[in-house]
Every structure is written in structure tokens, then in C-alpha cells.
């Protein structure tokens, strides 16, 4: 009798997997999730340009989340099966649709959480721009908070995706994950060494919450000038939170690249009341109409009037670098370098960085102020790296490094043996700049100071 039981048990072990009554089929799970996705899509179709009420938007996100949770929770109960991988594949399309809305609310962490869960079950799921954007922000956010192991894990996964095919390489190229992973690893080591910086640069970070431009404009047929103003340009709370994260990531990146010798400290000011800025008259066109003026932002602090203007100029004078974060109106908004600022009765030469949020803000319902160069969902993920890019223009200006964008002209820097933009910055900050010996300089990172020129 005992031998018969053993044989039966052996046959059971060899038998094909039998689905229990409690475990639904892939089609059953798919249909259950589809009810939520269909309801969300019907709401999308009913609204022009995604103009939802708060209640409608909450309902839309809730349906997408309910459907995604149904698919992924079931897949996670048996992750190593073909059924689980089928469910994850089924979730990819709805997740991309969901991301288009979640990123509007700056919830890249929600998008990342779903994507990360999917990757743990099915590594070869195709990458999309929205998912890459969420990964980049999640990684830089972890880095900014000193969560090195989490940042390393995500950058490493991004680097792996970039090696998985031509499209993955294309999507991930602008995020430079391989080099940011190395930077995070270096930052983690440096934190245990307690290196004392040679110089701590003070950065005045100005966030203009509500900006109004005013100027005079001629009408048709020689009519007298009339004072006009642009529509208010607003920053959102999510924009400012991303700016905080990008600045902290920049600080840790610069510390790692300089082996702890150059640090940054931020003096942050968010202007909540409207700031009116009077622009010079627009340029007169051949047809007699005066073209509305624009600004790249450099003159906002110079032109700000009253006590607010005095405050901005005082804090500019006390800084080495000024970051202006605002809804820019010109294609030239995005730049870095140095310039002369009005400070009190005189002028002060300072490093300056302009970040035009419209170039990196993602909202499918906005026309980006007719900005043809503005990106789609991938744009929001570029925030942190753009800060590094523009900061290095300040470094170039301070140390006289020419040409700019030297990573595109490696023949001008034969000592640099790399090929990546971030690698170029690291070589300059870690090796080349410290080797520059010029009259009147101390020969260390205190030479970066703009306040002690």
C-alpha cells in the first residue's frame, strides 16, 4: 500500500500545473482590469485637451491604478510563470497612458513604482520615454536624499536597458546612467571620508512664482504707444520641488567630481507675490508694428523695482552664482555662464544659470507657449542633468575653458580619453581644472569664487 501511495505522489509531482479554483485565468484577470481601463479611456475621450475637473482627474487616475493593480498583484503571486509575464505585457500600454496623466501631477514616483514592479517580473518589457523619465527622476531623487544604494540600483537598471537594444540606447542616451551610477558610487565613498572642501560656493536660487512683463507697443498706422502686459507666467509647486531635487543632485555630483573639494550651498528664495518687470520697447518691424519684446531672463533681477528689487540685488551680491528658475519667454531662456548684475549702486560679476521650466515641464494640455523645441513626456526627466550642464558653463566661464561644449570636440582636449558628456565634466573638474596654474590664483577650488574676484 505504501508503494502505491509513493507512485501516486510521484505522478502528481510530474503532472502539468493544475490551476486551483482560487487562481483566475489570464483572460479573467485581463477582463477585470479592462473594465477600469475602458472607463478611464472613455473619460479621456469625453474631454478636449485633457481639461478635467479635480474630481474627474482623480477618478481617471483611480481607474488606471485599479486596473494596473489587478494585473500586477496577480502577476506577483506567481512571478516566475508565463502567465505572470503575459499580465505584465498587458499592463505596459495602460501604464504608458497612465503616465501621461501622472507626470502632469509630478508623480513620477507612482509611474516608477509600477514600472519597477513590472521589470522585476519581465526584464525585456520595452522601454518608453515616459518610463525612462520616471526612472531618471527617481534615481536623482534618491541621490539628492543621500539614498545611494537605491540611486545606484536604478541608474544600473537604466544602464542595462541602454545595452538591451538600439531603442533602449536611444531613449537612455541623454540620461547618461552609466556615468551617474559611477558618480553616486564615488559620492557614497566620499561621505565616509569626511573630506573638507577647499571652497563652498554660495548659490542664490531664485524661483519666480508669478511673473508679469510690461512694455510699450505701437499699434497700426502710427497709433501712439500703448502699455501692454503679457499673461502671468506661473510656476507650480511641483516645479519648485523638482528644482530642489535637481539642485541637491547637482551639489552631490559636483562634490563627487571634485573629490569633495568643491561644495555648493543654496540660498533659496521663492517669490510668491507677482513680480512685475518692465521690458524695453519692442523692435519696430517694417510693417509699422512693434514686435513684442522677450527676455532670456538675465535682466529680471536688474529691472525688478522697489524693495523686492533691492532684496534680489542684495542676495545676488552675496552669492557666487545665481540660478533663475522661471517660466521663460524666449528660446534663449536655457543657458549658463557669467554676467554683470546690478547690485546696489554698482555692478557685480557673478555666475548665472537660467532654467526655463517650460523646456522641461510636461503637460500634454499646454502648448509650451508655442515652443517648438520643447519635449514631450521625456522632458521632465532631463531636469537634473540640465542643471549640471548649465553649471559647467559657469565653470567654463570662471576658468576660461574654451571651446564650450568641449565634449563635442574631443580633438581640442587630447588629454581627455572619454566620449560621454558627463565623463568630460568629470575629467575637467577632477583632473584638468585643478592642474591649471595661472598668475594670481591660489591653485585650488577657492579660485572658483566670484565674490573674491
C-alpha positions in Angstrom: 0.0 0.0 0.0 2.9 2.3 0.9 4.5 1.8 -2.5 1.2 2.6 -4.3 1.0 5.9 -2.4 4.5 6.8 -3.4 3.8 6.1 -7.0 0.7 8.3 -7.0 2.6 11.1 -5.3 5.3 10.8 -7.9 2.8 11.0 -10.7 1.3 14.1 -9.1 4.7 15.8 -9.0 5.3 15.1 -12.7 1.8 16.2 -13.8 1.3 19.5 -15.5 0.5 22.5 -13.4 -3.2 22.4 -12.4 -4.8 25.8 -11.9 -6.6 26.0 -8.5 -10.1 27.3 -8.3 -8.8 30.4 -6.4 -6.3 31.3 -9.2 -8.1 33.1 -12.0 -7.0 32.6 -15.6 -5.0 35.3 -17.5 -8.1 36.2 -19.5 -10.2 36.6 -16.4 -7.7 38.9 -14.8 -7.3 40.8 -18.0 -11.1 41.3 -18.4 -11.4 42.5 -14.8 -8.6 45.1 -15.3 -10.1 46.1 -18.7 -13.3 47.4 -17.1 -11.2 50.0 -15.3 -9.1 50.9 -18.3 -12.2 51.3 -20.5 -13.8 53.6 -18.1 -10.7 55.8 -17.9 -10.3 55.9 -21.7 -14.0 56.9 -22.1 -13.4 59.8 -19.8 -10.3 60.8 -21.7 -12.3 60.8 -25.0 -15.0 63.0 -23.5 -12.6 65.8 -22.6 -10.9 68.2 -25.0 -7.2 68.7 -24.3 -7.4 66.8 -21.1 -9.4 69.5 -19.3 -10.7 67.6 -16.3 -12.2 68.8 -13.1 -10.2 67.8 -10.0 -12.9 65.1 -9.3 -12.7 63.8 -12.8 -8.9 63.7 -12.8 -8.9 61.8 -9.5 -11.4 59.3 -11.0 -9.3 58.9 -14.1 -6.1 58.1 -12.2 -8.0 55.9 -9.8 -9.3 53.7 -12.6 -5.9 53.3 -14.2 -4.4 52.5 -10.9 -7.1 49.9 -10.1 -6.6 48.2 -13.4 -2.8 48.2 -13.1 -3.0 46.9 -9.5 -5.3 44.0 -10.6 -2.8 42.9 -13.3 0.4 43.3 -11.3 -0.9 42.0 -8.0 -2.0 38.8 -9.7 1.4 38.6 -11.6 3.3 39.0 -8.3 1.5 36.0 -6.8 3.3 33.7 -9.2 6.1 35.8 -10.7 8.1 33.1 -12.4 5.4 31.9 -14.8 4.4 32.6 -18.3 1.1 33.8 -17.1 2.7 36.5 -14.9 4.8 37.7 -17.9 1.6 37.9 -20.0 -0.1 40.0 -17.4 2.9 42.4 -17.2 2.9 42.7 -21.0 -0.8 43.5 -20.8 0.0 46.3 -18.3 2.5 48.1 -20.4 0.1 50.0 -22.6 -2.2 51.2 -19.8 0.9 52.2 -17.8 2.0 54.5 -20.6 -1.5 56.0 -20.8 -1.5 56.5 -17.0 2.0 58.0 -17.1 0.8 60.7 -19.5 -1.5 61.9 -16.7 0.6 61.1 -13.6 3.5 63.1 -14.9 1.3 66.1 -15.2 1.0 66.0 -11.4 4.7 65.4 -11.0 4.0 61.9 -9.7 7.0 60.2 -11.4 7.3 58.1 -8.2 3.9 56.5 -9.0 4.9 55.7 -12.5 8.3 54.4 -11.4 6.7 52.1 -8.8 4.5 50.4 -11.4 7.4 50.2 -13.9 9.8 48.8 -11.3 7.4 46.1 -10.3 6.9 45.1 -13.9 10.7 45.0 -14.6 11.1 42.5 -11.7 8.9 40.1 -13.4 9.6 40.7 -17.1 13.0 42.3 -17.8 12.6 42.5 -21.5 9.5 44.7 -21.4 10.0 47.5 -23.9 11.1 50.9 -22.5 9.1 54.0 -23.3 10.0 57.7 -22.9 7.6 58.1 -20.0 9.2 55.2 -18.1 12.7 56.4 -18.7 11.8 59.9 -17.5 10.3 58.4 -14.3 13.4 56.3 -13.7 15.7 59.2 -14.1 13.8 61.4 -11.6 13.5 58.6 -9.1 17.3 57.9 -9.3 18.3 61.6 -9.0 15.7 62.0 -6.2 17.3 59.1 -4.3 20.7 60.6 -4.9 19.6 64.0 -3.7 18.4 62.5 -0.4 21.6 60.5 0.1 19.9 57.2 -0.6 23.0 55.9 -2.5 22.1 52.3 -2.8 18.7 53.0 -4.3 20.1 55.5 -6.7 22.8 53.0 -7.8 20.2 50.3 -8.3 18.1 52.5 -10.6 21.0 54.0 -12.6 22.4 50.5 -13.0 19.0 49.3 -14.4 18.8 52.3 -16.7 22.3 51.4 -18.0 21.3 47.8 -18.5 18.3 49.0 -20.6 20.6 51.1 -22.7 22.5 47.9 -23.6 19.4 45.9 -24.5 18.9 47.3 -27.9 19.1 50.3 -30.2 15.9 51.8 -29.0 16.8 51.4 -25.3 20.2 53.0 -26.1 18.4 55.9 -27.8 15.9 56.5 -25.0 18.5 56.4 -22.3 21.4 58.3 -24.0 20.5 61.7 -22.7 20.3 60.5 -19.1 23.9 59.2 -19.0 23.0 56.4 -16.5 26.4 54.6 -16.6 28.3 57.7 -15.5 25.8 58.8 -12.9 26.0 55.4 -11.4 29.7 55.8 -11.1 29.2 59.3 -9.6 26.8 58.0 -7.0 29.3 55.3 -6.0 32.0 57.9 -5.7 29.8 60.1 -3.6 29.0 57.2 -1.3 32.7 56.6 -0.6 33.5 60.2 -0.1 30.8 60.6 2.5 32.7 58.2 4.7 36.0 60.1 4.2 34.7 63.4 5.6 36.8 65.5 3.1 36.9 69.2 3.9 36.0 71.3 0.9 38.6 73.8 -0.4 35.7 76.1 -1.3 31.9 76.3 -0.7 30.3 78.3 -3.4 27.2 80.2 -2.4 24.3 79.9 -4.9 21.4 82.3 -4.8 18.5 80.2 -6.2 15.6 82.5 -7.2 12.2 80.9 -8.1 9.8 83.4 -9.5 6.3 82.1 -8.7 4.3 84.7 -10.7 5.9 86.9 -13.3 4.3 89.7 -15.4 6.1 91.5 -18.2 5.1 95.1 -19.2 6.2 97.1 -22.2 5.0 99.7 -24.6 3.8 98.6 -28.1 3.0 100.7 -31.1 -0.3 100.0 -32.9 -1.1 100.1 -36.6 -0.9 103.2 -38.7 1.3 105.2 -36.4 -1.0 105.0 -33.4 0.6 106.1 -30.1 2.3 103.5 -27.9 0.1 101.6 -25.5 1.3 99.9 -22.4 0.6 96.2 -22.6 1.5 93.2 -20.4 1.9 89.5 -21.0 -0.2 86.9 -19.4 1.0 85.9 -15.9 3.7 83.2 -16.1 3.3 80.8 -13.2 5.4 78.2 -11.5 3.7 75.2 -9.8 4.6 73.7 -6.5 5.8 70.6 -8.4 8.2 72.7 -10.5 9.8 74.1 -7.3 10.1 70.6 -5.7 11.8 69.4 -8.8 14.2 72.4 -8.7 15.1 71.5 -5.1 15.8 67.9 -6.1 17.9 68.9 -9.1 20.0 71.3 -7.0 20.7 68.7 -4.4 21.7 66.2 -7.1 23.9 68.8 -8.6 25.6 69.5 -5.3 26.4 65.9 -4.7 27.6 65.4 -8.3 30.0 68.4 -8.0 31.3 67.1 -4.7 31.9 63.6 -6.3 33.6 65.0 -9.4 35.9 67.3 -7.3 36.7 64.6 -4.8 34.9 66.6 -2.1 36.9 69.8 -2.8 34.1 72.0 -4.2 30.8 72.2 -2.4 27.7 74.2 -3.0 25.3 75.8 -0.5 21.9 77.2 -1.7 20.2 80.4 -0.6 16.7 79.7 -1.9 14.0 82.3 -2.4 10.6 81.6 -3.8 8.8 84.8 -4.8 5.0 84.3 -4.2 3.7 87.8 -4.9 3.5 88.8 -8.6 6.8 90.3 -9.8 6.3 93.0 -12.5 9.2 93.5 -14.8 9.2 96.4 -17.3 10.9 95.5 -20.5 12.3 97.8 -23.1 10.1 98.7 -26.1 9.9 96.0 -28.7 11.7 96.2 -32.0 9.8 98.1 -34.8 9.1 95.9 -37.8 9.0 97.1 -41.5 5.2 96.9 -41.5 5.0 99.5 -38.8 4.1 97.2 -35.9 6.4 96.9 -32.9 7.3 93.4 -32.1 6.6 92.3 -28.6 9.8 92.0 -26.6 11.2 88.9 -25.0 13.8 88.3 -22.4 16.2 85.5 -21.7 15.8 86.3 -18.0 19.2 87.9 -17.3 17.7 91.3 -16.8 14.9 90.3 -14.5 16.9 91.0 -11.3 18.3 94.2 -12.8 14.9 95.5 -13.7 12.9 94.5 -10.6 11.8 97.6 -8.8 11.1 98.6 -5.2 12.0 96.8 -2.1 11.8 93.4 -3.8 14.4 94.5 -6.4 16.7 95.8 -3.7 16.4 92.4 -1.9 17.2 90.4 -5.0 20.2 92.5 -5.8 21.5 92.3 -2.2 21.3 88.5 -2.3 22.9 88.4 -5.7 25.9 90.4 -4.4 26.3 87.9 -1.5 26.4 84.9 -3.9 28.9 83.4 -6.3 26.2 82.0 -8.7 22.6 83.0 -9.4 20.1 80.4 -10.6 16.9 81.9 -12.0 14.1 79.4 -12.3 11.0 80.7 -14.1 8.5 80.4 -17.0 10.8 81.8 -19.7 9.6 83.5 -22.8 12.5 83.1 -25.1 14.3 80.1 -26.8 17.4 81.6 -25.1 16.0 81.1 -21.6 18.1 78.0 -21.0 21.7 78.9 -20.5 24.6 79.3 -18.1 27.8 81.3 -17.8 28.6 84.6 -16.1 27.5 88.2 -16.4 27.4 91.6 -14.7 24.5 92.1 -12.3 23.3 95.4 -10.9 24.0 95.3 -7.2 23.2 98.4 -5.2 24.9 101.4 -6.7 27.4 99.3 -8.7 27.7 96.0 -10.5 29.0 92.6 -9.6 30.2 89.8 -11.9 28.5 86.5 -11.0 28.0 83.1 -12.4 24.4 82.8 -13.7 22.2 79.9 -14.7 18.7 80.3 -16.2 16.4 77.3 -16.1 13.2 77.8 -18.2 10.7 75.5 -16.8 8.7 75.3 -20.0 11.5 73.4 -21.7 11.2 70.6 -19.1 7.7 70.8 -17.8 5.4 68.1 -19.1 1.8 68.8 -19.6 0.0 67.5 -22.8 -2.7 70.1 -22.4 -0.2 73.0 -22.8 1.2 74.4 -26.0 4.5 75.2 -24.2 4.0 78.9 -25.2 4.4 77.8 -28.9 7.9 76.4 -28.1 8.8 74.2 -31.0 11.9 72.8 -29.2 10.0 71.7 -26.0 10.0 68.0 -25.4 7.1 65.7 -24.5 6.9 63.3 -21.5 10.6 62.6 -21.6 11.4 66.3 -20.9 10.6 66.3 -17.2 13.3 63.7 -16.6 16.0 65.9 -18.0 15.8 68.4 -15.1 18.7 67.2 -13.0 21.2 66.7 -15.8 20.4 70.1 -17.3 21.5 71.7 -14.0 24.8 70.0 -14.3 25.1 71.1 -18.0 24.4 74.7 -17.2 26.6 74.7 -14.1 29.5 73.6 -16.1 29.1 76.7 -18.4 29.7 78.7 -15.2 32.8 76.7 -14.5 34.0 77.2 -18.1 33.4 81.0 -17.8 35.2 81.2 -14.5 38.3 79.3 -15.6 38.4 80.4 -19.2 37.8 76.9 -20.7 37.3 77.1 -24.5 35.5 76.0 -26.6 32.2 75.5 -24.8 30.6 72.1 -25.2 34.1 70.6 -25.4 32.7 67.1 -25.2 31.6 67.5 -28.8 35.2 68.5 -29.9 37.5 66.0 -28.2 40.3 66.9 -30.5 40.5 70.2 -28.6 41.3 68.3 -25.4 43.7 65.5 -26.3 44.3 64.6 -22.7 40.6 63.6 -22.3 40.2 60.0 -23.5 36.4 59.7 -22.9 33.4 60.1 -25.1 30.5 61.0 -22.8 29.3 64.5 -21.8 29.2 63.6 -18.1 32.6 61.9 -18.3 34.0 65.2 -19.9 32.7 67.3 -17.0 34.2 64.8 -14.5 37.6 64.9 -16.3 37.6 68.7 -16.3 36.6 69.1 -12.7 38.5 66.2 -11.3 41.7 66.5 -13.3 42.2 69.3 -15.8 41.0 72.4 -13.8 43.0 71.5 -10.7 46.1 71.4 -12.9 45.6 74.9 -14.3 48.2 77.3 -12.9 47.7 80.9 -13.7 49.1 84.1 -12.1 47.0 85.5 -9.3 45.3 82.2 -8.5 45.6 80.1 -5.4 45.7 76.8 -7.3 42.7 75.2 -5.5 39.0 75.4 -5.8 38.8 78.8 -3.9 39.7 80.1 -7.4 36.1 79.4 -8.3 34.9 82.3 -6.1 33.1 85.2 -7.8 32.8 87.1 -4.6 36.6 87.5 -4.2 37.5 88.4 -7.8 
